[in-house]
Amino acid sequence: MFFLLRLAVIIQATWFSPLSTAETITQVDEGSVIFGSNQAEITANQTETTADIIKKLTTQHFQKQAIDDVLSQNLLTQYLELLDPTKSYFLQEDINEFQKWKFKLDDLLKSGDLSPGFFIYKRYQQRASKRLQENVALLESGFIFDLSKDESLSVDTEANKWQDSTKDADNYWRKKIKEAYLRLKLNDKSPEETRRLLIKRYANLKKRIHQKDSEDIFQIYMNALTGLFDPHTSYLSPRSMENFRISLSLSLTGIGAVLELDGEHTTIVSVIKGGPADKQGILKAGDKIVAVAQNKQDFIDVVGWRLDDVVALIRGKKNSLVRLEIVPIEASIIGANQKIEIVRDKIQLEEQAAKSEIIEVPATVNGNNHIYRIGVIEIPTFYLDVEALYSNDPDFKSTTKDVVRLINELHTEKNVDGFIIDLRNNGGGFLQEATMLTDLFIGKGPVVQVKNASNFTSRTHQSRSSIYYNGPLLVLINRLSASASEIFAGAIQDYNRGIIVGSKSYGKGTVQIQLPLKEGQIKLTESKFYRVSGESTQLLGITPDIELPSPYDIERVGESALKNALPWDTIAPAKYSIYWSDLLKNPPIDILRRSHQKRLLEDPDLIYLKEELDLIKERSSIKELSLNEKKRKIQSQEYDNNLLAIENKRRKAKQQKNYASIEEWRSEKNASKDKNKDEDQRPLSEKDLILYEAGNIFADYLNHVFSFSEKQEKAP
């Protein structure tokens, strides 16, 4: 659910008239700062709200953290990084000047003094406005970029430093503009069009910086503070709350994707199952959105835009067309952009409902060929129709009800040999549904532990009198399996009830509440989840018994990639017993793992998957971008050649015809993603490699179960 919440708090932008470029900052008192002809005043309500935020953070947040000099120092750093994450605008002399507040912000906040936050924002506004105007002037002057020069630009934002002087900043920005110019040129833009697009980009960025008022600045400053406690604690201003309310009432719809801001780019975190982007089939996690167009209108460049402004462009009326220009993750450094079309729609509950299919996996059992029929139940989210439930509608929708129905259909009517519960990309949802789903598969005992800020621990216990399904079970997770998904997978693993395969889960093991303030609201982390073993699901997530290849870089995706994430820890274990069935107790994980490793080395599809993912990760790890056009073209061609070679190696091993070019392959791939085509004609090993391998692991497991059963029957 937390992924959906990240979208839910994204609101439409409120627009204001741009300010003059020739502005000066004057501190008139501790309560206000002059913004040219306008005044951004620190209001009495903001002062009271600050006191309220501090009180709630120090008394109700799970992690007790003092408002002291240590926090003051961290707040200054965090605020500067929020304003200027790429270290593009402030100079080192600005940073040095701001150090006078290094150990004072805590005391000033306690007294309601917000003037340092406003002063720093104004300096940022001045620096950014001047720089962006200079960028426009440089491009309008007809400055010639030497694309044959052998130089590079650092894209490692973590390693970047504030520029020491205006001269250093000029050189940095020359290279930054040059890289943007080169990237557009490599995407077949003419020099005139490239200049026009960049001039418009920097002019728009300047305009947006000047559209902030007192409420906006206060929200940024407060979120710098709340973000020090953990990444899921945040402040929402009155305007943001109202815009969100309006957006809901207007039935605005979107593409069904979770977005985040990564430097200057809006990046896809995940694609929501059953949504428009999922149905379209091209957009994926890691892709960057660089431009948005309504229907057949011209594209609007969104590089450097605020996240909520980008979301406002993407949202629209149901059945309307939105076009996106994206930089695919595999082309994030040197590759070509791609334009896609998506028809906006709401994500219906039916689209998010649990679904099932049967996969057939060949195996050898006691020297004879055998086909295992495995039921796959895909759960995109843990859902519950609360309104229908509270109105006593007997037909209310819920995850557990739907899974019970699917188990009956597949196990009783279609005689499957076991079940795979597919929780990939499941960001969570209703805790009640996660615990009730666990109830279907375990005996009596606790499911999850929850500890609050007062160190009180509660336990949710199994509610059924008996196990609903006690047969073979495998749970499939990935890096985007979070929250309630981790509770279910962790319980199944702790009870030794089944095998967990996939990649390490997200690590979102915290619970948030929303509290009213004098102005606005605060979303605050008040509790943590713990497994029955006593281990937290926070930060480390669930480690699978058998790890499968993953497209997600654990250093960039997941709770551990977020700043100030709460730590992993343990509490006392609950009283529970591992699963009692001799047939499922102590599965031969080592044996299954060795079989899996053997297939990784021999199966053409798995070899392809691993090599492709390794190539993408290598591309994503590049820290320096060449600004030499010839070198960039060579790098792009080398990548395409390597990718084509991997695919053709797979095709040769499967006795299929090689592709003559990368263009032929991409054309066929894009055509296969057309949802109007019959995907079911493709073999599972190509359609869903991870599910295909999970099926192989499960077949190995079933072999062990049945052979074990026969040994038991023959025993005296």
Secondary structure, 3 states (H helix, E strand, C coil): CHHHHHHHCCCCCCCCCCCCCCCCEEEEECCEEEECCEEEECCHHHHHHHHHHHHHHHHHCCCCCCCCHHHHHHHHHHHHHHHCCCCCCCEHHHHHHHHHHCCCHHHHHHCCCCHHHHHHHHHHHHHHHHHHHHHHHHHHCCCCCCCCCCCEEECCCCCCCCECCHHHHHHHHHHHHHHHHHHHHHCCCCHHHHHHHHHHHHHHHHHHHCCCCHHHHHHHHHHHHHCCCCCCCEEECHHHHHHHHHHHHCCCEECCEEEEEECCEEEEEEECCCCHHHHHCCCCCCCEEEEEEECCCCCEECCCCCHHHHHHHHCECCCCEEEEEEECHHHCCCCCCEEEEEECECCCHHHHCCEEEEEEEEEEECCEEEEEEEEEEECCCECECHHHHHCCCCCCCEHHHHHHHHHHHHHHHCCCCEEEEECCCCCCECHHHHHHHHHCCCCCCEEEEEEECCCCEEEEECCCCCCCCCCCEEEEECCCCCCHHHHHHHHHHHCCCCEEEECCCCCCCEEEEEEECCCCEEEEEEEEEECCCCEECCCCCCCCCEECCCCCCCCCCCHHHCCCCCCCCECCCCCCCCCCCCCCCCCCHHHHHHHHHHHHHHCHHHHHHHHHHHHHHHHHCCCEEECCHHHHHHHHHHHHHHHHHHHHHHHHHCCCCCCCCHHHHHHHHHHHCCCCCCHHHCCHHHHCHHHHHHHHHHHHHHHHHHHHHHHHHHCC
